[in-house]
Amino acid sequence: MARRHLVGDVVSAERVVLVAKTSTLQRQLRTPDPKLGAILDEKGPHGQRIVRSHDEHMRTLEQVTASLRGHGVRHRIVDTLRRRDARWATLVITVGGDGTFLRASHCIDSAVDDDGTPMFGVNSSVSSSVGFFCVADGDDFADTFTQILQGNCSSQGL
């Protein structure tokens, strides 16, 4: 296999795997939890925060996917990154927060002549999510992604 990527190389968005976190509300809809259901039914501040975070996450996810489609970028959307997906990709984009980014990072393989697939974190809910490892949010993703497509970003600069 040819050398894929070394830290500092220009980032390629030829094949993108988009790792989308599952929001608390999505998890509740898939596998109901009575305590969480009661919090949501109460419509108090905690339940409102969960709904607001979910709505913000979904809006960000749509902004990211619309940008990928608009640029004609070949991509896959997953909720859990697998090593085979990371090896297929020239770029892994996470949409969530630091937890999503860190979980995905465990699937990045590296070797002597390959530092592994570069990652780009997008904070999907800036009102409630920590995104220290995220270089963009939904509002500035398109501009940052355009810089990648133009060959203006290295993996060290992301």
C-alpha positions as semicolon CSV with decimal commas, in nm:
position;residue;x (nm);y (nm);z (nm)
1;M;0,000;0,000;0,000
2;A;0,134;0,345;-0,089
3;R;0,199;0,605;0,180
4;R;-0,132;0,767;0,263
5;H;-0,073;1,062;0,491
6;L;0,187;1,216;0,719
7;V;0,104;1,487;0,970
8;G;0,162;1,818;0,796
9;D;0,062;1,695;0,449
10;V;-0,216;1,872;0,262
11;V;-0,553;1,720;0,350
12;S;-0,749;1,548;0,074
13;A;-1,128;1,525;0,076
14;E;-1,146;1,269;-0,202
15;R;-1,327;1,016;0,022
16;V;-1,487;1,134;0,346
17;V;-1,633;0,936;0,631
18;L;-1,870;1,150;0,834
19;V;-1,911;1,027;1,192
20;A;-2,235;1,167;1,334
21;K;-2,295;1,137;1,707
22;T;-2,626;1,001;1,830
23;S;-2,796;1,270;2,037
24;T;-2,953;1,200;2,375
25;L;-3,296;1,249;2,222
26;Q;-3,219;1,003;1,941
27;R;-3,101;0,746;2,197
28;Q;-3,421;0,799;2,395
29;L;-3,634;0,741;2,086
30;R;-3,442;0,419;2,002
31;T;-3,427;0,278;2,353
32;P;-3,665;0,456;2,591
33;D;-3,546;0,525;2,942
34;P;-3,831;0,599;3,186
35;K;-3,633;0,856;3,389
36;L;-3,522;1,047;3,080
37;G;-3,875;1,020;2,940
38;A;-4,010;1,184;3,255
39;I;-3,756;1,469;3,223
40;L;-3,858;1,526;2,862
41;D;-4,232;1,505;2,942
42;E;-4,190;1,759;3,222
43;K;-4,066;2,016;2,965
44;G;-3,849;2,177;3,231
45;P;-3,505;2,333;3,177
46;H;-3,322;1,997;3,157
47;G;-3,561;1,857;2,899
48;Q;-3,551;2,182;2,701
49;R;-3,171;2,170;2,696
50;I;-3,178;1,813;2,559
51;V;-3,422;1,913;2,283
52;R;-3,231;2,233;2,201
53;S;-2,903;2,040;2,180
54;H;-3,061;1,779;1,952
55;D;-3,208;2,046;1,723
56;E;-2,874;2,227;1,702
57;H;-2,694;1,898;1,631
58;M;-2,936;1,806;1,352
59;R;-2,904;2,153;1,196
60;T;-2,523;2,124;1,200
61;L;-2,535;1,775;1,055
62;E;-2,752;1,904;0,770
63;Q;-2,512;2,195;0,706
64;V;-2,217;1,956;0,686
65;T;-2,389;1,700;0,463
66;A;-2,527;1,976;0,236
67;S;-2,174;2,111;0,192
68;L;-2,035;1,765;0,110
69;R;-2,315;1,702;-0,142
70;G;-2,277;2,052;-0,287
71;H;-1,911;1,989;-0,358
72;G;-1,981;1,641;-0,496
73;V;-1,758;1,479;-0,235
74;R;-1,781;1,101;-0,209
75;H;-1,880;1,029;0,148
76;R;-2,027;0,778;0,391
77;I;-2,222;0,864;0,704
78;V;-2,178;0,642;1,010
79;D;-2,263;0,672;1,377
80;T;-1,967;0,457;1,483
81;L;-1,636;0,467;1,299
82;R;-1,488;0,131;1,209
83;R;-1,126;0,074;1,109
84;R;-1,222;-0,032;0,756
85;D;-1,411;0,298;0,709
86;A;-1,114;0,497;0,839
87;R;-0,878;0,312;0,603
88;W;-1,112;0,383;0,306
89;A;-1,129;0,754;0,385
90;T;-0,884;1,030;0,298
91;L;-1,055;1,243;0,568
92;V;-1,269;1,161;0,872
93;I;-1,510;1,435;0,979
94;T;-1,676;1,402;1,318
95;V;-1,997;1,590;1,394
96;G;-2,057;1,602;1,767
97;G;-1,813;1,714;2,032
98;D;-1,490;1,600;2,186
99;G;-1,635;1,261;2,285
100;T;-1,731;1,184;1,925
101;F;-1,388;1,296;1,805
102;L;-1,199;1,091;2,064
103;R;-1,407;0,775;2,008
104;A;-1,343;0,799;1,633
105;S;-0,971;0,859;1,686
106;H;-0,931;0,508;1,827
107;C;-1,000;0,367;1,480
108;I;-0,722;0,560;1,306
109;D;-0,438;0,325;1,218
110;S;-0,084;0,454;1,173
111;A;0,237;0,295;1,056
112;V;0,602;0,389;1,006
113;D;0,529;0,562;0,675
114;D;0,168;0,663;0,744
115;D;0,024;0,871;1,029
116;G;-0,327;0,756;0,949
117;T;-0,632;0,928;0,813
118;P;-0,656;1,294;0,915
119;M;-0,954;1,400;1,125
120;F;-1,161;1,717;1,127
121;G;-1,392;1,778;1,423
122;V;-1,712;1,981;1,396
123;N;-1,886;2,092;1,716
124;S;-2,251;2,024;1,646
125;S;-2,401;2,196;1,949
126;V;-2,195;2,490;2,068
127;S;-2,454;2,579;2,331
128;S;-2,407;2,251;2,518
129;S;-2,109;2,057;2,381
130;V;-1,739;2,084;2,455
131;G;-1,548;2,108;2,129
132;F;-1,184;2,167;2,216
133;F;-1,076;1,928;1,939
134;C;-1,327;2,071;1,693
135;V;-1,199;2,329;1,444
136;A;-1,540;2,431;1,315
137;D;-1,909;2,442;1,395
138;G;-2,206;2,434;1,163
139;D;-2,183;2,803;1,079
140;D;-1,819;2,805;0,967
141;F;-1,786;2,448;0,837
142;A;-1,845;2,540;0,472
143;D;-1,566;2,801;0,473
144;T;-1,317;2,569;0,642
145;F;-1,410;2,279;0,415
146;T;-1,365;2,499;0,108
147;Q;-1,010;2,571;0,228
148;I;-0,948;2,196;0,246
149;L;-1,085;2,143;-0,106
150;Q;-0,861;2,422;-0,236
151;G;-0,558;2,247;-0,087
152;N;-0,500;2,522;0,170
153;C;-0,509;2,304;0,484
154;S;-0,257;2,064;0,622
155;S;-0,339;1,810;0,889
156;Q;-0,120;2,004;1,128
157;G;-0,314;2,323;1,053
158;L;-0,658;2,176;1,114
